[in-house]
Amino acid sequence: MKKIMTRFAILILSVFTVSTGATAATIPLMMKSFSNISPTTIELLMTIPSLGIIIFTPISNIVADFIGIKRTIMSGLVLIFIGGIVPAITMNFSLILVSRVVLGLGTGLLMSFSQSLIIQLYKGRDQQKMLGLSSVCQGLGMFIMTFAAGVLLNGGWQMSYWVYLIVLPIILLVGIYVPKTIGMVSETVTDSGQSKSSKKVDGKIWLLATFAFLFNATFAFISIKFALLVVSRNYGTASDASTLLGLMAFAMVAGGFLFMYIQKHWFKYTSTFGLGFSTVSFLLLSISHSLFVSAIGVILLGISVSVFMSSMIANINRMTSASQVAFSTSVVMTCANVGTLISPYFAKGISSLFNNLEPGFTFEAGLVIFAVLFIFSAVAGINYSKLEYKEIDKLSNNIKTQN
């Protein structure tokens, strides 16, 4: 029973890696309450947590070296709780803004461990299953928290922020069922001279980080331009676009299960499958003139996020040593978050470069980016054995035997 609860505690952490946007629906009401504050500044409340995430995701491994992984995770959860509920108890906008940064800092502390613990503690099919379930929990968690915040919104925008009370039982869960020694790597030194918790990043990890950066920078076009696309082509309203985007949470859940199947049978090409889904998605969105076609595109994009990002974590395990897993994961996750943060400027830069401000053109540009990444990923899959870390060969053979 304890092992099951430990697994659940690790999986549930992935929910809080996407919790910063759970209260996005409060922005219009907050604009009315803070009429003396510019709308742009109020909208910043939903994006500024990314700054904290980017800063603290790589730092989390340094913190863990001093206080341990379990305490680092619990510290992150406490910061998420504090940063999450402050807007529910104060009308001081400056304090609310600071609390959102604190929320991001907490998320950054636990983000990399929500994935690196899975690849350190579980192997073979068990690892594939846990990574897939992590995506499932992330999708379901995003939907549940957003839905709960929407229900609470009926009592005023401050009520929505009480949704972060859900963090309290998770703190207790981690405190009780996650062992203090979790995630520790053996003290033995490898042939290459690397000891535990190595901060060295292999060149192959930087390749993964580049893929994650470009994927997220392009994927985020959906949140920036999709509503404009639907409205500008006159086949729906902003409300229709919002409803379709809500399908992504369920698509991410489906993507988690699909990842497990793909990883089991074609692990060398899991990233390629994810990029294939995103390429087809942006193709459909580029040519779409109906809500039905757009819905299919959005669903495929949600699936691609789960498959691709889970494959990135699985690849880290195969391309680096155990001592480098935690820090390598934080590097990849940080680059992914930087991609999300700069996405609006990335989209604007592409539009300015080609002197085309049409929302549809942004998706056409994204289609090209995804297609190029798809080709490179396919080539990497063909040469996957050259990219694997030498000590992973035995595990690879074991997985093939199991399959």
Protein Blocks (a to p, Z undefined) as FASTA:
>chain_A
ZZmmmmmmmmmmmmmmmmmmmmmmmmmmmmmmmmmbcfklmmmmmmmmmmmmmmmmmmmm
mmmmmnojklmmmmmmmmmmmmmmmmmmccbfklmmmmmmmmmmmmmmmmmmmmmmmmmm
pgcjllmmmmmmmmmmmmmmmmmmmmmmmmmmmnojklmmmmmmmmmmmmmmmmmmmcfk
goiacfbdcfkopaehiabdcfklmmmmmmmmmmmmmmmmmmmmmmmmmmmnopacfklm
mmmmmmmmmmmmmmmmmmmmmmmmmmmlmmmmmmmmmmmmmmmmmmgcbfklmmmmmmmm
mmmmmmmmmmmmmmmmmmpcfklmmmmmmmmmmmmmmmmmmmmmmmmmmmmmnopabfkl
mmmmmmmmmmmmmmmmmmmmmmmmmmpcfklmmmmmmmmmmZZ
